């Protein structure tokens, strides 16, 4: 299935939605995705910044400061 077909199917399903809560969640997700894609496209990350982020992420993980994928997914159900 190509991207255009997927978009059309998504829009059709979206138009069927009756829940304001679900629509709000989708709006937030879209806004978040748009904002994050703008951030990454505006300026590439330097090698030093990437390594710094990796080090911070590993430190956070070692200290238990993370969420599992199931915890994140449950937030959007």
N, C-alpha and C positions, 0 to 999 in steps of 0.2 A: 504494500500500500504506500503510495507516495505522500509527500508532505501536504500537498493541496487537498487530497482526499481526506486525510486525517484531520486537517483544519475544519473542513466542511462538516465532517461527522461530529467533531467536538462542538462546533457552533450549534448544530441541530440538537444535540443532547443538552447543551447549555440552555437553549430556548425552552426546553421542556421542564426545566427546574422550577419548583414551586416554593422551595425553602429559601428564605432570606439569609438564613445562617450559612447555608452551603454557598450561596452566591457571594456573600461577604468573604468567606474563606478563599474562594477562587479569586476574588478581586485582590485580596491581600497577597496571595501567592503570585499573581501576575505582576503586581507592583514590585514585589520583592525581586522577582526574576529580572524584571526590566532594569531595576536599580543596580543589581549585581552585574548584569551584562554590560551596563554602561561603565561601571567602575573598572572592570577588567579590560575593556576595549580602549579606554581613554589613555592609559599609560601602562606599558609593560612593566612587569616586576623585575627588579635587578636580581642577579644571582645571590647577592648578599641578603637581600630582603627575603627571597625564597628560603634560603638556608635558615634565616632567623625565624621565619614562620614555622618551619619544620621543627626546629629546636623547641620553640614554644609549645607546639602541639604535642611533641613527645613528652615534655615536662608536664603539661596538663594531664595527659593520659596517665603518666606515672603517679600523679597526685590524685587520681580519681575524678578529675574535673572533665567529665565527658558524658554524653548521652548515647545509649545504644540506638541502633537504627529502629528497633521496635518501639522505643520510647518516642522517637521523632515521628514515626508513622502514626502512632496512636493519637498524636496531637491533631492530625488532619483528617481523622475518621469521623 
